[in-house]
Amino acid sequence: MAALTADQIQSIEERFPQVFQRPFHKRFGPLMLLGGIFLYLLYSLWFFNLPQVMRESHWERLPLFLTQWISYD
């Protein structure tokens, strides 16, 4: 297999520009998805006020709840 020269690469790019210029959503889709997930997590933390809920929880009851949940199954 022979390596392509710069002129050959340029001619291929000129003949098939759609191959080398991907749409915005295909280039940045995964990044936008991760950003959306991060924003959703921040929103859910704010909406449900999770830091305060975690602070005011009765953690001493957790073993009792877990044993009842396991014994129910």
C-alpha positions in Angstrom: 0.0 0.0 0.0 1.5 3.3 -1.1 1.3 6.4 1.0 -0.6 9.4 -0.3 1.1 12.6 -1.2 -0.2 16.0 0.0 -1.6 16.7 -3.5 -3.5 13.5 -3.6 -5.0 14.1 -0.1 -6.0 17.6 -1.2 -7.7 16.4 -4.3 -9.6 13.8 -2.3 -10.7 16.5 0.2 -11.9 18.7 -2.7 -13.9 15.9 -4.4 -15.5 14.7 -1.2 -15.9 17.6 1.2 -18.9 16.1 3.0 -16.7 13.3 4.4 -14.1 15.7 5.9 -16.6 18.3 7.3 -18.7 16.5 9.8 -21.9 18.2 11.2 -21.8 20.0 14.5 -23.9 17.4 16.3 -21.7 14.6 15.2 -18.5 16.4 16.3 -19.7 17.6 19.6 -22.6 15.2 20.4 -20.8 13.2 23.1 -19.5 16.3 24.7 -23.0 17.9 24.7 -24.5 14.7 26.1 -22.0 14.7 29.0 -22.7 18.4 29.6 -26.4 17.8 29.6 -26.0 15.0 32.2 -23.9 17.2 34.4 -26.4 20.0 34.2 -29.3 17.6 35.0 -27.4 16.3 38.1 -26.8 19.9 39.3 -30.5 20.7 38.7 -31.7 17.6 40.6 -29.4 18.4 43.5 -30.9 21.9 43.7 -34.5 20.8 43.1 -34.6 18.1 45.7 -32.3 20.0 48.1 -30.2 16.8 48.5 -27.3 18.3 50.5 -29.8 19.4 53.3 -31.7 16.1 53.1 -28.4 14.2 53.5 -27.4 16.4 56.5 -30.7 16.0 58.3 -31.2 12.3 57.7 -31.4 9.8 60.5 -28.5 7.6 59.6 -28.8 5.6 62.8 -32.0 4.0 61.4 -30.2 2.8 58.2 -29.2 -0.7 59.6 -32.8 -1.4 60.7 -34.2 -0.4 57.3 -31.6 -2.5 55.5 -32.4 -5.6 57.6 -36.1 -5.2 57.0 -35.6 -4.7 53.3 -33.4 -7.8 53.0 -35.7 -10.0 55.1 -38.7 -9.0 53.0 -37.0 -10.4 49.9 
